[in-house]
Amino acid sequence: MTYISQTCATAPSRPSLIAGLTARLAVWKQRRALKALDDSALNDIGLSRRQANTEARRSFWDAPDSWRC
């Protein structure tokens, strides 16, 4: 007799509401921190003040896919 040890395959689940909110909060915090950096720190990471301000003004839900959990 054959036993199946796994359940049926299902579609990948979507992130939970809490996980989505947590990710958005992280984006918001990162953008606030970016805006607070001084010009020397921005130069160290290869950004201008203008680029940092442009990124900081973006909405918290407007995040690249690579930032998402």
Predicted model as a PDB file, atoms N, CA, C, CB and O in Angstrom, pLDDT in the B-factor column:
MODEL        1                                                                  
ATOM      1  N   MET A   1       0.853  -1.163   0.000  1.00 50.00           N  
ATOM      2  CA  MET A   1       0.000   0.000   0.000  1.00 50.00           C  
ATOM      3  C   MET A   1       0.901   1.229   0.000  1.00 50.00           C  
ATOM      4  CB  MET A   1      -0.972  -0.004   1.221  1.00 50.00           C  
ATOM      5  O   MET A   1       1.939   1.243   0.662  1.00 50.00           O  
ATOM      6  N   THR A   2       0.506   2.257  -0.739  1.00 55.00           N  
ATOM      7  CA  THR A   2       1.277   3.483  -0.858  1.00 55.00           C  
ATOM      8  C   THR A   2       0.671   4.562   0.026  1.00 55.00           C  
ATOM      9  CB  THR A   2       1.337   3.951  -2.320  1.00 55.00           C  
ATOM     10  O   THR A   2      -0.544   4.763   0.044  1.00 55.00           O  
ATOM     11  N   TYR A   3       1.527   5.242   0.746  1.00 54.00           N  
ATOM     12  CA  TYR A   3       1.088   6.340   1.594  1.00 54.00           C  
ATOM     13  C   TYR A   3       1.608   7.655   1.013  1.00 54.00           C  
ATOM     14  CB  TYR A   3       1.578   6.145   3.058  1.00 54.00           C  
ATOM     15  O   TYR A   3       2.764   7.755   0.601  1.00 54.00           O  
ATOM     16  N   ILE A   4       0.755   8.634   0.989  1.00 58.00           N  
ATOM     17  CA  ILE A   4       1.152   9.956   0.511  1.00 58.00           C  
ATOM     18  C   ILE A   4       1.409  10.814   1.740  1.00 58.00           C  
ATOM     19  CB  ILE A   4       0.054  10.599  -0.425  1.00 58.00           C  
ATOM     20  O   ILE A   4       0.538  11.005   2.588  1.00 58.00           O  
ATOM     21  N   SER A   5       2.618  11.319   1.806  1.00 58.00           N  
ATOM     22  CA  SER A   5       2.983  12.070   3.008  1.00 58.00           C  
ATOM     23  C   SER A   5       2.741  13.575   2.881  1.00 58.00           C  
ATOM     24  CB  SER A   5       4.431  11.825   3.333  1.00 58.00           C  
ATOM     25  O   SER A   5       2.824  14.302   3.871  1.00 58.00           O  
ATOM     26  N   GLN A   6       2.444  14.040   1.679  1.00 58.00           N  
ATOM     27  CA  GLN A   6       2.205  15.461   1.511  1.00 58.00           C  
ATOM     28  C   GLN A   6       0.763  15.701   1.095  1.00 58.00           C  
ATOM     29  CB  GLN A   6       3.170  16.055   0.479  1.00 58.00           C  
ATOM     30  O   GLN A   6       0.121  14.852   0.477  1.00 58.00           O  
ATOM     31  N   THR A   7       0.272  16.881   1.452  1.00 56.00           N  
ATOM     32  CA  THR A   7      -1.073  17.245   1.038  1.00 56.00           C  
ATOM     33  C   THR A   7      -1.037  17.767  -0.383  1.00 56.00           C  
ATOM     34  CB  THR A   7      -1.681  18.292   1.988  1.00 56.00           C  
ATOM     35  O   THR A   7       0.041  17.921  -0.957  1.00 56.00           O  
ATOM     36  N   CYS A   8      -2.159  18.033  -0.943  1.00 52.00           N  
ATOM     37  CA  CYS A   8      -2.240  18.545  -2.314  1.00 52.00           C  
ATOM     38  C   CYS A   8      -1.492  19.860  -2.435  1.00 52.00           C  
ATOM     39  CB  CYS A   8      -3.704  18.728  -2.743  1.00 52.00           C  
ATOM     40  O   CYS A   8      -1.470  20.667  -1.506  1.00 52.00           O  
ATOM     41  N   ALA A   9      -0.886  20.061  -3.586  1.00 56.00           N  
ATOM     42  CA  ALA A   9      -0.180  21.315  -3.841  1.00 56.00           C  
ATOM     43  C   ALA A   9      -1.198  22.439  -3.990  1.00 56.00           C  
ATOM     44  CB  ALA A   9       0.712  21.206  -5.111  1.00 56.00           C  
ATOM     45  O   ALA A   9      -2.236  22.271  -4.628  1.00 56.00           O  
ATOM     46  N   THR A  10      -0.897  23.549  -3.413  1.00 58.00           N  
ATOM     47  CA  THR A  10      -1.779  24.704  -3.504  1.00 58.00           C  
ATOM     48  C   THR A  10      -1.016  25.878  -4.088  1.00 58.00           C  
ATOM     49  CB  THR A  10      -2.364  25.065  -2.124  1.00 58.00           C  
ATOM     50  O   THR A  10       0.214  25.868  -4.143  1.00 58.00           O  
ATOM     51  N   ALA A  11      -1.736  26.866  -4.512  1.00 53.00           N  
ATOM     52  CA  ALA A  11      -1.114  28.079  -5.034  1.00 53.00           C  
ATOM     53  C   ALA A  11      -0.363  28.781  -3.905  1.00 53.00           C  
ATOM     54  CB  ALA A  11      -2.179  29.026  -5.665  1.00 53.00           C  
ATOM     55  O   ALA A  11      -0.736  28.661  -2.738  1.00 53.00           O  
ATOM     56  N   PRO A  12       0.689  29.507  -4.251  1.00 57.00           N  
ATOM     57  CA  PRO A  12       1.414  30.228  -3.198  1.00 57.00           C  
ATOM     58  C   PRO A  12       0.481  31.191  -2.483  1.00 57.00           C  
ATOM     59  CB  PRO A  12       2.622  30.990  -3.785  1.00 57.00           C  
ATOM     60  O   PRO A  12      -0.332  31.873  -3.107  1.00 57.00           O  
ATOM     61  N   SER A  13       0.612  31.234  -1.187  1.00 65.00           N  
ATOM     62  CA  SER A  13      -0.276  32.095  -0.408  1.00 65.00           C  
ATOM     63  C   SER A  13       0.182  33.545  -0.493  1.00 65.00           C  
ATOM     64  CB  SER A  13      -0.328  31.636   1.059  1.00 65.00           C  
ATOM     65  O   SER A  13       1.369  33.826  -0.657  1.00 65.00           O  
ATOM     66  N   ARG A  14      -0.755  34.438  -0.382  1.00 69.00           N  
ATOM     67  CA  ARG A  14      -0.441  35.859  -0.356  1.00 69.00           C  
ATOM     68  C   ARG A  14       0.005  36.224   1.052  1.00 69.00           C  
ATOM     69  CB  ARG A  14      -1.664  36.720  -0.800  1.00 69.00           C  
ATOM     70  O   ARG A  14      -0.389  35.577   2.023  1.00 69.00           O  
ATOM     71  N   PRO A  15       0.835  37.273   1.162  1.00 69.00           N  
ATOM     72  CA  PRO A  15       1.267  37.673   2.503  1.00 69.00           C  
ATOM     73  C   PRO A  15       0.072  38.107   3.346  1.00 69.00           C  
ATOM     74  CB  PRO A  15       2.300  38.811   2.422  1.00 69.00           C  
ATOM     75  O   PRO A  15      -0.921  38.616   2.827  1.00 69.00           O  
ATOM     76  N   SER A  16       0.183  37.904   4.603  1.00 85.00           N  
ATOM     77  CA  SER A  16      -0.895  38.299   5.500  1.00 85.00           C  
ATOM     78  C   SER A  16      -0.973  39.817   5.590  1.00 85.00           C  
ATOM     79  CB  SER A  16      -0.691  37.686   6.897  1.00 85.00           C  
ATOM     80  O   SER A  16      -0.050  40.525   5.186  1.00 85.00           O  
ATOM     81  N   LEU A  17      -2.061  40.293   6.111  1.00 86.00           N  
ATOM     82  CA  LEU A  17      -2.256  41.722   6.285  1.00 86.00           C  
ATOM     83  C   LEU A  17      -1.170  42.307   7.192  1.00 86.00           C  
ATOM     84  CB  LEU A  17      -3.651  42.004   6.864  1.00 86.00           C  
ATOM     85  O   LEU A  17      -0.631  43.378   6.913  1.00 86.00           O  
ATOM     86  N   ILE A  18      -0.860  41.611   8.256  1.00 90.00           N  
ATOM     87  CA  ILE A  18       0.172  42.086   9.190  1.00 90.00           C  
ATOM     88  C   ILE A  18       1.527  42.154   8.495  1.00 90.00           C  
ATOM     89  CB  ILE A  18       0.256  41.162  10.431  1.00 90.00           C  
ATOM     90  O   ILE A  18       2.263  43.124   8.677  1.00 90.00           O  
ATOM     91  N   ALA A  19       1.865  41.146   7.705  1.00 85.00           N  
ATOM     92  CA  ALA A  19       3.147  41.152   6.992  1.00 85.00           C  
ATOM     93  C   ALA A  19       3.200  42.306   5.996  1.00 85.00           C  
ATOM     94  CB  ALA A  19       3.369  39.810   6.264  1.00 85.00           C  
ATOM     95  O   ALA A  19       4.240  42.947   5.846  1.00 85.00           O  
ATOM     96  N   GLY A  20       2.099  42.571   5.321  1.00 82.00           N  
ATOM     97  CA  GLY A  20       2.051  43.679   4.375  1.00 82.00           C  
ATOM     98  C   GLY A  20       2.213  45.018   5.060  1.00 82.00           C  
ATOM     99  O   GLY A  20       2.948  45.881   4.580  1.00 82.00           O  
ATOM    100  N   LEU A  21       1.530  45.198   6.182  1.00 87.00           N  
ATOM    101  CA  LEU A  21       1.652  46.452   6.932  1.00 87.00           C  
ATOM    102  C   LEU A  21       3.055  46.634   7.504  1.00 87.00           C  
ATOM    103  CB  LEU A  21       0.625  46.494   8.061  1.00 87.00           C  
ATOM    104  O   LEU A  21       3.590  47.742   7.520  1.00 87.00           O  
ATOM    105  N   THR A  22       3.636  45.550   7.965  1.00 88.00           N  
ATOM    106  CA  THR A  22       4.995  45.594   8.504  1.00 88.00           C  
ATOM    107  C   THR A  22       5.991  46.000   7.420  1.00 88.00           C  
ATOM    108  CB  THR A  22       5.383  44.229   9.101  1.00 88.00           C  
ATOM    109  O   THR A  22       6.898  46.793   7.670  1.00 88.00           O  
ATOM    110  N   ALA A  23       5.821  45.455   6.221  1.00 85.00           N  
ATOM    111  CA  ALA A  23       6.712  45.803   5.109  1.00 85.00           C  
ATOM    112  C   ALA A  23       6.559  47.269   4.736  1.00 85.00           C  
ATOM    113  CB  ALA A  23       6.427  44.915   3.887  1.00 85.00           C  
ATOM    114  O   ALA A  23       7.552  47.948   4.475  1.00 85.00           O  
ATOM    115  N   ARG A  24       5.336  47.758   4.708  1.00 87.00           N  
ATOM    116  CA  ARG A  24       5.107  49.167   4.360  1.00 87.00           C  
ATOM    117  C   ARG A  24       5.677  50.101   5.432  1.00 87.00           C  
ATOM    118  CB  ARG A  24       3.598  49.434   4.176  1.00 87.00           C  
ATOM    119  O   ARG A  24       6.222  51.160   5.119  1.00 87.00           O  
ATOM    120  N   LEU A  25       5.547  49.700   6.684  1.00 90.00           N  
ATOM    121  CA  LEU A  25       6.118  50.490   7.769  1.00 90.00           C  
ATOM    122  C   LEU A  25       7.637  50.542   7.648  1.00 90.00           C  
ATOM    123  CB  LEU A  25       5.709  49.910   9.133  1.00 90.00           C  
ATOM    124  O   LEU A  25       8.245  51.583   7.898  1.00 90.00           O  
ATOM    125  N   ALA A  26       8.246  49.435   7.269  1.00 89.00           N  
ATOM    126  CA  ALA A  26       9.700  49.396   7.090  1.00 89.00           C  
ATOM    127  C   ALA A  26      10.137  50.330   5.964  1.00 89.00           C  
ATOM    128  CB  ALA A  26      10.166  47.961   6.796  1.00 89.00           C  
ATOM    129  O   ALA A  26      11.151  51.016   6.089  1.00 89.00           O  
ATOM    130  N   VAL A  27       9.380  50.362   4.869  1.00 90.00           N  
ATOM    131  CA  VAL A  27       9.693  51.264   3.757  1.00 90.00           C  
ATOM    132  C   VAL A  27       9.613  52.709   4.227  1.00 90.00           C  
ATOM    133  CB  VAL A  27       8.730  51.029   2.567  1.00 90.00           C  
ATOM    134  O   VAL A  27      10.490  53.514   3.915  1.00 90.00           O  
ATOM    135  N   TRP A  28       8.574  53.036   4.969  1.00 91.00           N  
ATOM    136  CA  TRP A  28       8.388  54.390   5.481  1.00 91.00           C  
ATOM    137  C   TRP A  28       9.555  54.803   6.377  1.00 91.00           C  
ATOM    138  CB  TRP A  28       7.068  54.490   6.252  1.00 91.00           C  
ATOM    139  O   TRP A  28      10.067  55.916   6.259  1.00 91.00           O  
ATOM    140  N   LYS A  29       9.973  53.907   7.271  1.00 93.00           N  
ATOM    141  CA  LYS A  29      11.085  54.197   8.181  1.00 93.00           C  
ATOM    142  C   LYS A  29      12.394  54.366   7.415  1.00 93.00           C  
ATOM    143  CB  LYS A  29      11.228  53.078   9.224  1.00 93.00           C  
ATOM    144  O   LYS A  29      13.190  55.250   7.731  1.00 93.00           O  
ATOM    145  N   GLN A  30      12.618  53.522   6.408  1.00 91.00           N  
ATOM    146  CA  GLN A  30      13.847  53.612   5.628  1.00 91.00           C  
ATOM    147  C   GLN A  30      13.913  54.929   4.868  1.00 91.00           C  
ATOM    148  CB  GLN A  30      13.950  52.436   4.656  1.00 91.00           C  
ATOM    149  O   GLN A  30      14.975  55.545   4.776  1.00 91.00           O  
ATOM    150  N   ARG A  31      12.800  55.354   4.334  1.00 92.00           N  
ATOM    151  CA  ARG A  31      12.786  56.624   3.600  1.00 92.00           C  
ATOM    152  C   ARG A  31      12.972  57.815   4.538  1.00 92.00           C  
ATOM    153  CB  ARG A  31      11.474  56.774   2.824  1.00 92.00           C  
ATOM    154  O   ARG A  31      13.617  58.795   4.164  1.00 92.00           O  
ATOM    155  N   ARG A  32      12.426  57.748   5.733  1.00 94.00           N  
ATOM    156  CA  ARG A  32      12.653  58.816   6.719  1.00 94.00           C  
ATOM    157  C   ARG A  32      14.125  58.869   7.106  1.00 94.00           C  
ATOM    158  CB  ARG A  32      11.776  58.600   7.978  1.00 94.00           C  
ATOM    159  O   ARG A  32      14.703  59.949   7.229  1.00 94.00           O  
ATOM    160  N   ALA A  33      14.732  57.692   7.297  1.00 95.00           N  
ATOM    161  CA  ALA A  33      16.148  57.636   7.661  1.00 95.00           C  
ATOM    162  C   ALA A  33      17.016  58.165   6.520  1.00 95.00           C  
ATOM    163  CB  ALA A  33      16.559  56.191   8.020  1.00 95.00           C  
ATOM    164  O   ALA A  33      18.005  58.856   6.763  1.00 95.00           O  
ATOM    165  N   LEU A  34      16.656  57.849   5.294  1.00 93.00           N  
ATOM    166  CA  LEU A  34      17.397  58.339   4.136  1.00 93.00           C  
ATOM    167  C   LEU A  34      17.350  59.858   4.074  1.00 93.00           C  
ATOM    168  CB  LEU A  34      16.836  57.738   2.843  1.00 93.00           C  
ATOM    169  O   LEU A  34      18.364  60.503   3.808  1.00 93.00           O  
ATOM    170  N   LYS A  35      16.187  60.424   4.315  1.00 94.00           N  
ATOM    171  CA  LYS A  35      16.040  61.880   4.286  1.00 94.00           C  
ATOM    172  C   LYS A  35      16.865  62.549   5.387  1.00 94.00           C  
ATOM    173  CB  LYS A  35      14.565  62.264   4.431  1.00 94.00           C  
ATOM    174  O   LYS A  35      17.316  63.682   5.217  1.00 94.00           O  
ATOM    175  N   ALA A  36      17.062  61.874   6.492  1.00 95.00           N  
ATOM    176  CA  ALA A  36      17.787  62.445   7.631  1.00 95.00           C  
ATOM    177  C   ALA A  36      19.307  62.375   7.489  1.00 95.00           C  
ATOM    178  CB  ALA A  36      17.377  61.739   8.891  1.00 95.00           C  
ATOM    179  O   ALA A  36      20.019  63.015   8.263  1.00 95.00           O  
ATOM    180  N   LEU A  37      19.822  61.614   6.520  1.00 96.00           N  
ATOM    181  CA  LEU A  37      21.272  61.496   6.361  1.00 96.00           C  
ATOM    182  C   LEU A  37      21.882  62.825   5.934  1.00 96.00           C  
ATOM    183  CB  LEU A  37      21.613  60.407   5.338  1.00 96.00           C  
ATOM    184  O   LEU A  37      21.267  63.595   5.196  1.00 96.00           O  
ATOM    185  N   ASP A  38      23.092  63.085   6.403  1.00 95.00           N  
ATOM    186  CA  ASP A  38      23.779  64.298   5.965  1.00 95.00           C  
ATOM    187  C   ASP A  38      24.445  64.048   4.609  1.00 95.00           C  
ATOM    188  CB  ASP A  38      24.831  64.750   7.021  1.00 95.00           C  
ATOM    189  O   ASP A  38      24.499  62.917   4.126  1.00 95.00           O  
ATOM    190  N   ASP A  39      24.950  65.126   4.009  1.00 95.00           N  
ATOM    191  CA  ASP A  39      25.516  65.022   2.661  1.00 95.00           C  
ATOM    192  C   ASP A  39      26.717  64.083   2.597  1.00 95.00           C  
ATOM    193  CB  ASP A  39      25.920  66.392   2.167  1.00 95.00           C  
ATOM    194  O   ASP A  39      26.924  63.410   1.588  1.00 95.00           O  
ATOM    195  N   SER A  40      27.497  64.034   3.649  1.00 96.00           N  
ATOM    196  CA  SER A  40      28.653  63.139   3.688  1.00 96.00           C  
ATOM    197  C   SER A  40      28.214  61.671   3.644  1.00 96.00           C  
ATOM    198  CB  SER A  40      29.492  63.404   4.952  1.00 96.00           C  
ATOM    199  O   SER A  40      28.789  60.866   2.911  1.00 96.00           O  
ATOM    200  N   ALA A  41      27.197  61.335   4.429  1.00 96.00           N  
ATOM    201  CA  ALA A  41      26.694  59.956   4.439  1.00 96.00           C  
ATOM    202  C   ALA A  41      26.058  59.602   3.099  1.00 96.00           C  
ATOM    203  CB  ALA A  41      25.674  59.759   5.577  1.00 96.00           C  
ATOM    204  O   ALA A  41      26.223  58.485   2.607  1.00 96.00           O  
ATOM    205  N   LEU A  42      25.336  60.544   2.512  1.00 96.00           N  
ATOM    206  CA  LEU A  42      24.740  60.290   1.192  1.00 96.00           C  
ATOM    207  C   LEU A  42      25.825  60.068   0.147  1.00 96.00           C  
ATOM    208  CB  LEU A  42      23.832  61.464   0.769  1.00 96.00           C  
ATOM    209  O   LEU A  42      25.689  59.203  -0.718  1.00 96.00           O  
ATOM    210  N   ASN A  43      26.889  60.838   0.224  1.00 96.00           N  
ATOM    211  CA  ASN A  43      28.005  60.665  -0.706  1.00 96.00           C  
ATOM    212  C   ASN A  43      28.627  59.277  -0.540  1.00 96.00           C  
ATOM    213  CB  ASN A  43      29.073  61.761  -0.484  1.00 96.00           C  
ATOM    214  O   ASN A  43      29.032  58.659  -1.524  1.00 96.00           O  
ATOM    215  N   ASP A  44      28.702  58.791   0.686  1.00 96.00           N  
ATOM    216  CA  ASP A  44      29.258  57.456   0.947  1.00 96.00           C  
ATOM    217  C   ASP A  44      28.446  56.355   0.262  1.00 96.00           C  
ATOM    218  CB  ASP A  44      29.313  57.195   2.453  1.00 96.00           C  
ATOM    219  O   ASP A  44      29.008  55.347  -0.167  1.00 96.00           O  
ATOM    220  N   ILE A  45      27.143  56.540   0.159  1.00 94.00           N  
ATOM    221  CA  ILE A  45      26.310  55.513  -0.478  1.00 94.00           C  
ATOM    222  C   ILE A  45      26.006  55.845  -1.940  1.00 94.00           C  
ATOM    223  CB  ILE A  45      25.001  55.347   0.295  1.00 94.00           C  
ATOM    224  O   ILE A  45      25.245  55.138  -2.601  1.00 94.00           O  
ATOM    225  N   GLY A  46      26.605  56.921  -2.434  1.00 95.00           N  
ATOM    226  CA  GLY A  46      26.501  57.241  -3.855  1.00 95.00           C  
ATOM    227  C   GLY A  46      25.222  57.942  -4.272  1.00 95.00           C  
ATOM    228  O   GLY A  46      24.783  57.807  -5.414  1.00 95.00           O  
ATOM    229  N   LEU A  47      24.620  58.691  -3.352  1.00 95.00           N  
ATOM    230  CA  LEU A  47      23.398  59.430  -3.671  1.00 95.00           C  
ATOM    231  C   LEU A  47      23.610  60.921  -3.463  1.00 95.00           C  
ATOM    232  CB  LEU A  47      22.223  58.936  -2.811  1.00 95.00           C  
ATOM    233  O   LEU A  47      24.382  61.340  -2.600  1.00 95.00           O  
ATOM    234  N   SER A  48      22.921  61.702  -4.258  1.00 96.00           N  
ATOM    235  CA  SER A  48      22.927  63.146  -4.055  1.00 96.00           C  
ATOM    236  C   SER A  48      21.771  63.508  -3.124  1.00 96.00           C  
ATOM    237  CB  SER A  48      22.815  63.910  -5.418  1.00 96.00           C  
ATOM    238  O   SER A  48      20.877  62.695  -2.889  1.00 96.00           O  
ATOM    239  N   ARG A  49      21.794  64.713  -2.606  1.00 96.00           N  
ATOM    240  CA  ARG A  49      20.693  65.185  -1.753  1.00 96.00           C  
ATOM    241  C   ARG A  49      19.386  65.161  -2.552  1.00 96.00           C  
ATOM    242  CB  ARG A  49      20.981  66.628  -1.210  1.00 96.00           C  
ATOM    243  O   ARG A  49      18.338  64.793  -2.022  1.00 96.00           O  
ATOM    244  N   ARG A  50      19.451  65.549  -3.809  1.00 96.00           N  
ATOM    245  CA  ARG A  50      18.253  65.568  -4.655  1.00 96.00           C  
ATOM    246  C   ARG A  50      17.676  64.158  -4.821  1.00 96.00           C  
ATOM    247  CB  ARG A  50      18.581  66.173  -6.038  1.00 96.00           C  
ATOM    248  O   ARG A  50      16.464  63.972  -4.708  1.00 96.00           O  
ATOM    249  N   GLN A  51      18.522  63.174  -5.085  1.00 95.00           N  
ATOM    250  CA  GLN A  51      18.058  61.795  -5.232  1.00 95.00           C  
ATOM    251  C   GLN A  51      17.438  61.286  -3.930  1.00 95.00           C  
ATOM    252  CB  GLN A  51      19.219  60.882  -5.659  1.00 95.00           C  
ATOM    253  O   GLN A  51      16.407  60.613  -3.948  1.00 95.00           O  
ATOM    254  N   ALA A  52      18.070  61.610  -2.806  1.00 95.00           N  
ATOM    255  CA  ALA A  52      17.553  61.172  -1.504  1.00 95.00           C  
ATOM    256  C   ALA A  52      16.197  61.803  -1.227  1.00 95.00           C  
ATOM    257  CB  ALA A  52      18.542  61.526  -0.378  1.00 95.00           C  
ATOM    258  O   ALA A  52      15.284  61.128  -0.752  1.00 95.00           O  
ATOM    259  N   ASN A  53      16.057  63.088  -1.517  1.00 95.00           N  
ATOM    260  CA  ASN A  53      14.770  63.756  -1.293  1.00 95.00           C  
ATOM    261  C   ASN A  53      13.685  63.215  -2.207  1.00 95.00           C  
ATOM    262  CB  ASN A  53      14.911  65.255  -1.499  1.00 95.00           C  
ATOM    263  O   ASN A  53      12.536  63.061  -1.791  1.00 95.00           O  
ATOM    264  N   THR A  54      14.048  62.925  -3.455  1.00 94.00           N  
ATOM    265  CA  THR A  54      13.078  62.344  -4.388  1.00 94.00           C  
ATOM    266  C   THR A  54      12.583  60.998  -3.873  1.00 94.00           C  
ATOM    267  CB  THR A  54      13.703  62.181  -5.789  1.00 94.00           C  
ATOM    268  O   THR A  54      11.384  60.722  -3.898  1.00 94.00           O  
ATOM    269  N   GLU A  55      13.500  60.167  -3.410  1.00 91.00           N  
ATOM    270  CA  GLU A  55      13.114  58.854  -2.872  1.00 91.00           C  
ATOM    271  C   GLU A  55      12.292  59.015  -1.599  1.00 91.00           C  
ATOM    272  CB  GLU A  55      14.362  57.993  -2.591  1.00 91.00           C  
ATOM    273  O   GLU A  55      11.319  58.289  -1.397  1.00 91.00           O  
ATOM    274  N   ALA A  56      12.669  59.948  -0.746  1.00 92.00           N  
ATOM    275  CA  ALA A  56      11.973  60.145   0.531  1.00 92.00           C  
ATOM    276  C   ALA A  56      10.541  60.639   0.327  1.00 92.00           C  
ATOM    277  CB  ALA A  56      12.743  61.136   1.402  1.00 92.00           C  
ATOM    278  O   ALA A  56       9.675  60.381   1.163  1.00 92.00           O  
ATOM    279  N   ARG A  57      10.288  61.338  -0.762  1.00 93.00           N  
ATOM    280  CA  ARG A  57       8.936  61.848  -1.028  1.00 93.00           C  
ATOM    281  C   ARG A  57       7.992  60.791  -1.594  1.00 93.00           C  
ATOM    282  CB  ARG A  57       9.010  63.008  -1.985  1.00 93.00           C  
ATOM    283  O   ARG A  57       6.783  61.019  -1.654  1.00 93.00           O  
ATOM    284  N   ARG A  58       8.512  59.658  -2.005  1.00 91.00           N  
ATOM    285  CA  ARG A  58       7.651  58.607  -2.552  1.00 91.00           C  
ATOM    286  C   ARG A  58       6.740  58.052  -1.454  1.00 91.00           C  
ATOM    287  CB  ARG A  58       8.504  57.470  -3.178  1.00 91.00           C  
ATOM    288  O   ARG A  58       7.098  58.037  -0.276  1.00 91.00           O  
ATOM    289  N   SER A  59       5.573  57.604  -1.863  1.00 87.00           N  
ATOM    290  CA  SER A  59       4.612  57.035  -0.919  1.00 87.00           C  
ATOM    291  C   SER A  59       5.120  55.708  -0.364  1.00 87.00           C  
ATOM    292  CB  SER A  59       3.245  56.838  -1.595  1.00 87.00           C  
ATOM    293  O   SER A  59       5.901  55.012  -1.012  1.00 87.00           O  
ATOM    294  N   PHE A  60       4.678  55.372   0.823  1.00 80.00           N  
ATOM    295  CA  PHE A  60       5.157  54.145   1.463  1.00 80.00           C  
ATOM    296  C   PHE A  60       4.706  52.887   0.727  1.00 80.00           C  
ATOM    297  CB  PHE A  60       4.678  54.091   2.899  1.00 80.00           C  
ATOM    298  O   PHE A  60       5.354  51.847   0.848  1.00 80.00           O  
ATOM    299  N   TRP A  61       3.625  52.952  -0.022  1.00 79.00           N  
ATOM    300  CA  TRP A  61       3.168  51.770  -0.764  1.00 79.00           C  
ATOM    301  C   TRP A  61       3.885  51.637  -2.106  1.00 79.00           C  
ATOM    302  CB  TRP A  61       1.655  51.837  -0.989  1.00 79.00           C  
ATOM    303  O   TRP A  61       3.753  50.611  -2.774  1.00 79.00           O  
ATOM    304  N   ASP A  62       4.644  52.665  -2.510  1.00 82.00           N  
ATOM    305  CA  ASP A  62       5.355  52.659  -3.778  1.00 82.00           C  
ATOM    306  C   ASP A  62       6.775  52.153  -3.555  1.00 82.00           C  
ATOM    307  CB  ASP A  62       5.367  54.071  -4.414  1.00 82.00           C  
ATOM    308  O   ASP A  62       7.726  52.933  -3.504  1.00 82.00           O  
ATOM    309  N   ALA A  63       6.901  50.848  -3.425  1.00 75.00           N  
ATOM    310  CA  ALA A  63       8.210  50.246  -3.164  1.00 75.00           C  
ATOM    311  C   ALA A  63       8.535  49.249  -4.263  1.00 75.00           C  
ATOM    312  CB  ALA A  63       8.240  49.555  -1.775  1.00 75.00           C  
ATOM    313  O   ALA A  63       7.645  48.552  -4.750  1.00 75.00           O  
ATOM    314  N   PRO A  64       9.817  49.172  -4.663  1.00 70.00           N  
ATOM    315  CA  PRO A  64      10.205  48.181  -5.659  1.00 70.00           C  
ATOM    316  C   PRO A  64       9.942  46.763  -5.152  1.00 70.00           C  
ATOM    317  CB  PRO A  64      11.685  48.346  -6.026  1.00 70.00           C  
ATOM    318  O   PRO A  64       9.922  46.522  -3.945  1.00 70.00           O  
ATOM    319  N   ASP A  65       9.743  45.838  -6.073  1.00 69.00           N  
ATOM    320  CA  ASP A  65       9.499  44.438  -5.697  1.00 69.00           C  
ATOM    321  C   ASP A  65      10.655  43.861  -4.888  1.00 69.00           C  
ATOM    322  CB  ASP A  65       9.270  43.587  -6.946  1.00 69.00           C  
ATOM    323  O   ASP A  65      10.440  43.001  -4.033  1.00 69.00           O  
ATOM    324  N   SER A  66      11.883  44.325  -5.147  1.00 67.00           N  
ATOM    325  CA  SER A  66      13.028  43.792  -4.425  1.00 67.00           C  
ATOM    326  C   SER A  66      13.036  44.185  -2.951  1.00 67.00           C  
ATOM    327  CB  SER A  66      14.297  44.257  -5.077  1.00 67.00           C  
ATOM    328  O   SER A  66      13.745  43.570  -2.154  1.00 67.00           O  
ATOM    329  N   TRP A  67      12.256  45.205  -2.578  1.00 59.00           N  
ATOM    330  CA  TRP A  67      12.161  45.635  -1.179  1.00 59.00           C  
ATOM    331  C   TRP A  67      11.126  44.832  -0.412  1.00 59.00           C  
ATOM    332  CB  TRP A  67      11.820  47.116  -1.103  1.00 59.00           C  
ATOM    333  O   TRP A  67      11.129  44.823   0.819  1.00 59.00           O  
ATOM    334  N   ARG A  68      10.262  44.175  -1.116  1.00 54.00           N  
ATOM    335  CA  ARG A  68       9.143  43.508  -0.453  1.00 54.00           C  
ATOM    336  C   ARG A  68       9.571  42.195   0.161  1.00 54.00           C  
ATOM    337  CB  ARG A  68       8.008  43.272  -1.431  1.00 54.00           C  
ATOM    338  O   ARG A  68      10.443  41.499  -0.358  1.00 54.00           O  
ATOM    339  N   CYS A  69       8.946  41.872   1.272  1.00 52.00           N  
ATOM    340  CA  CYS A  69       9.258  40.640   2.009  1.00 52.00           C  
ATOM    341  C   CYS A  69       8.537  39.458   1.386  1.00 52.00           C  
ATOM    342  CB  CYS A  69       8.871  40.776   3.497  1.00 52.00           C  
ATOM    343  O   CYS A  69       8.672  38.331   1.863  1.00 52.00           O  
TER     344      CYS A  69                                                      
ENDMDL                                                                          
END                                                                             
